[in-house]
Amino acid sequence: MRVTQGMLTGNMLRNLSASYARLGKYQDQLATGKKINRPSDDPVIAMKGMVYRTNLTEVEQYKRNFSEAYNWIENSDAALDKATQTLQRIRELVVQASNDTYESSQRAAIAQEVQQLTDHLVSIANTKVGDKYIFNGTDTLTKPVDLTQASPVTSNNTSEVKIELSKGIYIPVNVNPTKVFNYDNTAKGKGLFSDLEFLNNDLNDATKSGKDISQYLGYIDQHINNLLNARAELGARLNRIELMEERIDQQEVIANRILSDNEDADIERVITDLKTQESVHRAALGVGARIIQPTLLDFLR
């Protein structure tokens, strides 16, 4: 086959164009720190990168969900702690009022403090975090306790507020309000606020004796136990959430490492390849200068 000057020139130009393309690729990798800058550079790396980024995005969302879970549980636990302290103070007052040496005026004074403490318990039951009531199940926009009405109202919403903290794992973060802040005046010992109402009425009743008042000690102890049980359950959930958070933190580290291994360029290798390609390109230019057909000026020299 006859090799012409045009063929040599054409091959030289194609090779120079390919050399420029390789130089551009290495320069892009060095400037961006990425192996590819468009999916067409390497479709396999691009597809894997989409999967790894989706995984990393999910992990980052779970980390944000942990903040919301901690917000609910810690505020609930703090509110239950204050409610427990309030009930313990009411119990102390009941012990005092159970003494038959107390006159009706003294018990009436105790009744006033019990009423104030009851109002404080109502405010605790109506605790809000942001614009959400945390003791009303999933109905977070409705006040759970309202004793000002003719028929006092307390929440009976037992639905759990669940937050996804891992793939397919939903953890409840609220407290069942029917177990801690309830009103049931069908009998003593049934509801927290109804028992306090019965107690307040008996304290204001001059015909009641210390024995009548002392019966409330057992009811109050039961309500305190209910609060402690709710706090124990919250504590167990908190421990699990902390363990899950450690796992998610590890998953985030692993996801970032895998994504980096897939997409990030090896800078040392890129610099070496770039310098090698520059040398090859200069050699190609030198050889090409000899291949190009001589002009009339070359013959005149």
Secondary structure, 3 states (H helix, E strand, C coil): CCCCHHHHHHHHHHHHHHHHHHHHHHHHHHHHCECCCCHHHCHHHHHHHHHHHHHHHHHHHHHHHHHHHHHHHHHHHHHHHHHHHHHHHHHHHHHHHCCCCCCHHHHHHHHHHHHHHHHHHHHHHCCEECCEECCCCCCCCCCCEECCCCCCEECCCCCCCEEEEECCEEEECCCCHHHCCCCCCCCCCCCHHHHHHHHHHHHCCCCCCHHHHHCHHHHHHHHHHHHHHHHHHHHHHHHHHHHHHHHHHHHHHHHHHHHHHHHECCHHHHHHHHHHHHHHHHHHHHHHHHHCCCCHHHHHC
